[in-house]
Amino acid sequence: MMEELLARLSAARSTLALTGSGISAESGLPTFRGTGGLWQTHRVEELASPKGFARNPSLVWSWYNERKSAHQLARPNAGHYALAHLETLTRGFTLATQNVDSLHLRAGSQRVLELHGNLREARCTGCAARRPLGRSGLPLDEIEHACGGRMRPDIVWFGESLPEEVWEAAYDAALRADVILVVGTSAVVYPAAALAQTNAEAYVAEINPEATAISGRVDCVLRGTAAQMLPAIVEALSS
Ligand code: BJW
């Protein structure tokens, strides 16, 4: 399986990597679903929906501020660095991530499409105002904006559309890809999960220690963690 993947990557004119929260697990950040996942102790609809934010913006910001602080303390792991290296070893490489933790950028990846936004900025619900977030996020007494709107995290919540340009670029990269690497995602959240299944011609490889919604439909399954499997791929391609 690994040999076939390596051969495909070497020959590929274009490669897409789709990542999810599992790639940051070995940096100490929790995933969403499964044991220890964020959704086991937090209610999705209260924290990651426009309705939840309208109902209790301080609660939502407290949660994102905690996560922002955790992102600041976390470091990219060997999986993030391996994808940054892979970008230099393969042709036409695009990285589409569902993560908002900025760890791919910190690891040096260049072409990163952040499908669900990021926690580097807040934006106003009422006007075009934006502001950078500090190391511990947004002070709760600065949520209300002068225009009458509220500053919110620059994140895509349930029921919201993905940023159009980012989505189009990711979809285009999926259509062009000869190889699609799906790393650390349960592949249940759409439309991101559709990227793995959009191009019937692409060779799709999943890297995940657990079975996922798409495991039965991919060409190659590497059962292991991102920090184990991705450096092994990069090492084999470099030698
Ligand atoms: C490791 C590892 C290691 C562990 N190494 N791996 C039915 C069909 C299609 C769509 C829908 C539908 N019903 C509803 C929808 C729409 C909805 C959706 O998909 N819902 C599904 C849950 C059913 N989608 C949306 O609403 C999206 N917008 C949209 O569709 O717009 C159009 C629309 C408009 C109006 C109405 C309806 C539609 C937006 C989705 C936004 C998702 N937002 C979140 C939170 C915000 C970001 C944040 O705060 O961080 O994004 S939800 C959460 O899930 C987060 C993640 O990015 C996302 C994906 O989760 P991920 O990363 O896959 O994490 P896990 O925990 O699920 O999986 C971790 C994996 O890692 C596991 O497999 C582990 O095994 C693995 N792992 N350690 C490698 N070391």
Boltz pocket constraint, residues with backbone or C-beta under 6 A from the ligand:
constraints:
  - pocket:
      binder: B
      contacts: [[A, 19], [A, 20], [A, 21], [A, 22], [A, 23], [A, 25], [A, 26], [A, 31], [A, 32], [A, 33], [A, 34], [A, 37], [A, 48], [A, 98], [A, 99], [A, 100], [A, 116], [A, 155], [A, 156], [A, 157], [A, 158], [A, 159], [A, 160], [A, 161], [A, 162], [A, 183], [A, 184], [A, 185], [A, 186], [A, 187], [A, 188], [A, 189], [A, 190], [A, 191], [A, 207], [A, 208], [A, 209], [A, 210], [A, 211], [A, 212], [A, 224], [A, 225], [A, 226], [A, 227]]
      max_distance: 6.0
